[in-house]
Amino acid sequence: MVLLPHGLSDSLLSWYCNIDHLADAGYHVIAPDMPGSGESDKLSHLEYDPNSAAEFVYDFTQELGVEKLSLVGSSAGGLVAGLFSLEHPDMVEKMVLVGSGGFGRRVSWLLRVLSIPVLGEIMYQPWFNRKMEVTKHLFHRTSPILDEFLPEMDRLKALPGARAVVLRSIRSSITLRGLREREYIIERLKDSKVPLMTVWGAEDRIIPVAHAEHARRELPGSIVNVIPECGHWPQMEKPDLFNPMLTDFLKGGPAQTAEHES
């Protein structure tokens, strides 16, 4: 089984280009809307922080009776996957972290500004979801795939309570200075026995590709792939490269780009 935690302000739509590929490769795929995201309930009493999200993933797998799984996490979902693997290493067969949080302080100016009360509420408006803005922050270049999923993305962002959950999630782990130190997982991953691949877009504007180089130095047993001319969502912007890379790794193949090997 492969479970796909998405990132902040996302939904299962962030795996739009990957679910069928994994299913066709023979995997049982689960891509949940994380608490407060997508179609899931926006409950005011919940904590929307990475550790609570990792606990949700564990409870979710227990409800399903899952004993073993592989985790593929994007952005903040990568941090959630990493936390889950550290708490329940015997459950995790392999892990893929895509443009993941947890590798250092540096994150985009946008996330840092959204962490500021009042200013974040002013900035996080419907215009933020337009094609130009999504391209600017999540993709390196515009793509026809945007026309397929943006209307649904905009609908989900406009659901009652959605904006409040996004801002609470950001503020739980990010400040004006960047990612909170308590969310760093790279030192803890050094002792992990779970096979790990990290994937970054070379032009990631949300969580910079410098984190991939940090992973290459600090986690020498892992595979590090950097996809050229690609932004924060390589799984959607470059699925023709990302999908075979992913299934090669899950199936035990090399899973490395010719240009960026570790």
Sequence and secondary structure as in RCSB ss.txt:
>XXXX:A:sequence
MVLLPHGLSDSLLSWYCNIDHLADAGYHVIAPDMPGSGESDKLSHLEYDPNSAAEFVYDFTQELGVEKLSLVGSS
AGGLVAGLFSLEHPDMVEKMVLVGSGGFGRRVSWLLRVLSIPVLGEIMYQPWFNRKMEVTKHLFHRTSPILDEFL
PEMDRLKALPGARAVVLRSIRSSITLRGLREREYIIERLKDSKVPLMTVWGAEDRIIPVAHAEHARRELPGSIVN
VIPECGHWPQMEKPDLFNPMLTDFLKGGPAQTAEHES
>XXXX:A:secstr
 EE    TT  GGGGTTTHHHHHHTT  EE    TTSTTS   TTS  SHHHHHHHHHHHHHHHT   EEEEEET
HHHHHHHHHHHH GGGEEEEEEES SSS S   HHHHHHTSTTHHHHHSSGGGGSHHHHHHHH SS  THHHHHH
HHHHHHHTSTTHHHHHHHHHHHHEETTEE GGG  HHHHTT  S EEEEEETT SSS THHHHHHHHH TTSEEE
EETT  S HHHHSHHHHHHHHHHHHHTS    SSS  
